């Protein structure tokens, strides 16, 4: 079994009205229940607006912290699921359901495998 990250991509400048968001939240809750019941659920979470981010860079030995997101783009990570499934095809099938539930684009990426295995 492989773990995959399904990332939800938000255009934070084009969020739907609150009543539409309530519909999306309900759809995502239903998707989460289905994912959990299948045994593929590992973890999931929604993220606050990118303006709440802090970029930390200690790569040079000095710690530099910058408020706001690293990438200057209107599309940012809005949430994610971590799932564990047999293969990419299964991950893509779940991603399609997740995309429909959250009414957003999603990106699917496998976690790195152990180089020893």
N, C-alpha and C positions, 0 to 999 in steps of 0.2 A: 504494500500500500504506500502511496505517495501523498504527501501533503502539498496542497496548492493554496496560493493566496489569490482570492478574487477581490480585486480592488474596485471600488465604486468611484467613478470619475464625475465630479460635479462641476457645472459652470456656476460658480457662486454668485455671479451677477444676474443669473436668470432663474432663480429659484421660483417655484410655483407659489400661488397664494396658499395661505394657511389651511383652508378647507381642502385643497388638493393634497397638501402634505399629509393631512390626517388619513386620507385614502391610501397614500403610499405607505405610511407607517403600518396600517392594518395589513396591507399586502405583504410587507416585509415580515411582520410578525407571523403571518400564515406560512410564508416561505421558510422562516426559521424553524417553525414547528415541524414542517415536512422534512427539512434537513436533519433535525435532531432525531426524529422518528426513524430515519433511514440509517442512522449510525455514522453518517459522514461528518457531522458537526464536530468541530474542534473548538473554535472560538470565533467571535464576531464583535464588531463594535462600530458605532458611528463616531465621527470626529467633529469637533467644533470648527468654526470658521477659520480659514488659514491665517487670518490676522492675529489669532491667539498663539501662533507658533513662535518658537524661539530656535534659531539656528545656533548650534554650539560647534566651534571649530577649535580643537586642541591638537591638530595634526603637526603644528610646528613647535609644540612644547608650551606655548602660551595659550591660554584659554580666551577666545574671543566669542562673545555672544551678541547676536543681532536679532532684534525684534522682527517679527513677520516671517512669511514663508521664504524658503530658499529660492524657489522658482518664481519668476515674475511672469505669470500666466493666469488667465482667468479660469482655466480648468485645473482643479486640484483634487487630491484625494479627499473623499468625503466620508468614506467608511470602508469596511472590509469584512470578508469572511475567510476563515482558515478552515479548509475541509481536508478530509483524508479519504481518498478513493483509489480504486485499482489502477486507473490510467488517465491519460489526458482526455480521452473521449468522454469519460464519466465526469471529469472536471468541467469540460465544456458544456455538457448537458445541464449540470447544476448552474453554471454561469448564465446560461440562457434563461433559466427560471429566475435567477436572482436579478438579472437585468430587467426582465419583465416586471418583477415585483417592485423594484425601486425606481423603475422608469428612467434609468440612466445607463450610460455606457459602463461596461465593466471590463477589466483586464485580468487575464488568468496567467499566473506564473507559478511554476513548481519551485519548491524550496530546494536549495542545493542538496545534493546527495552526499553521503559520507564517502570521502575519497578512499577509505579503507575497504568499502564494500563493493 
